[in-house]
Amino acid sequence: MINGFTSLNENINKTIDLTKQIEQTSKEQRLGIEQINSVITSQDKQTQKIVSDST
């Protein structure tokens, strides 16, 4: 029975580690998406300015 609890505890720890990795990866993806959004917004503003200046 103790072996069963030991195995369960190991699996719980593995699950916790995987969850932490997913959390970190999600944060990195969020930051990347925010950077892409910022660049696209900047390009859109530049495009609008060019169009406005050319008319």
Secondary structure, 3 states (H helix, E strand, C coil): CHHHHHHHHHHHHHHHHHHHHHHHHHHHHHHHHHHHHHHHHHHHHHHHHHHHHHC
